[in-house]
Amino acid sequence: MSTPTPTLNAAPNTTLRIGPHAVLPPVVLAPMAGITNAPFRTLCREFSGGKGLFVSEMITTRALVERNDKTMQLIRFDASEKPRSIQLYGVDPATVGKAVRMIAEEDLADHIDLNFGCPVPKVTRKGGGSALPYKRNLLRSILREAVGGAGDLPVTMKMRKGIDDDHLTYLDAGRIAVEEGVTAIALHGRTAAQHYGGTADWDAIARLKEHVPEIPVLGNGDIWSAQDALRMVRETGCDGVVVGRGCLGRPWLFADLVAAFEGRADACVRPTLREVADVMVRHAALLGEWIGDESRGVIDFRKHVAWYLKGFAVGSEMRKRLAVTSSLEELRAGLDELDLDQSWPVGADGPRGRTSGNNRVVLPDGWLKDPYDCAGVGEDAELDTSGG
């Protein structure tokens, strides 16, 4: 990758431990449905030089316990992935407990993260994801089952501020997590109603850190550059950062992050389009190898095309053509027709991915009547497929 620019400030002195695992620098890849599969994690890890923590996409506990074929593929880790990190979604404490014990007993991972942050309707309408912490007793039961079943494996959780501004839950949830033995908490500074719109509330991350000084707090939301990550740590006092949408079509962001946190002057990698095209082809090839079918791998890669090409001078017709390719040869041939000597576009480091906000949160009937009663939430509320 080419044209480094100097880092602006020295890195904060931050050490992050997730149970027995030292995460240096304190940078975590956020679990993203359909994105953070093994091939994408491989790319991000390569650019980071193997430093940081890279979490699987969300795995449904019911599907894991039932050994769903798709789910068992999603939890396959490359031999170089250490520590192996799985994020679980669950609503029923008993099922979560079974899934965690299965992971521990069969040595399927080295770290378990629990999802209480997903805002999509198919999750929240079942009482899961970012809806769940509103039910304090249910949250406590799930955490108790998970920590109790994990043995020596560290259990962490990722959450949002709450359902909406009138139903904030993150401080209560943080205290419950500490009491139940959770190792660390990641907070996305948005409510479920915000989805990915508006501006992330970094002040909430600072308040949570003050509220639960016993364990590490990681900040998430609006980290588009390495300098954003350093600024979040300085402004909030958080122990590390979780990066999601900022690395879509930009896995080399992890090279920037490592350099910035290590205080090196080679942060802010700016690849040419030729270099980006090479990464695109490698990404698609890795997907094909992982799936076991080149065409299916290229088809799965299509969703990434717009993110990789953000800001470059690529005509609309060529963008459409690249987004319907079905072989590596076709993808490479299309990319080779571009002006590959283009330098990194101005403004391409900004927001990417979903940005919609102010959504009505879909919840189970009567969910908000009582923040403690969790009657009616059980195993049938579990999703039967994985991936968020």
Secondary structure, DSSP 8 states (H G I E B T S, - for coil): -------SS------EEETTEEESS-EEE---TTTSSHHHHHHHHHHHTT-SEEEEEEEEHHHHHTT-HHHHHHT---TT-SS-EEEEE-S-HHHHHHHHHHHHHTT--SEEEEEE----HHHHTTT-GGGGGGSHHHHHHHHHHHHHHSTTS-EEEEEESBSSTTSB-HHHHHHHHHHTT--EEEEESS-TTTTT-S---HHHHHHHHHH-TTS-EEEES---SHHHHHHHHHHH--SEEEE-GGGTT-TTHHHHHHHHHTT-TT-S----HHHHHHHHHHHHHHHHHHHT-HHHHHHHHGGGHHHHTTTS---HHHHHHHTT--SHHHHHHHHHTS-TT----TTTTS--S-----------TTTTS-SS--TT-SGGGS-SS---
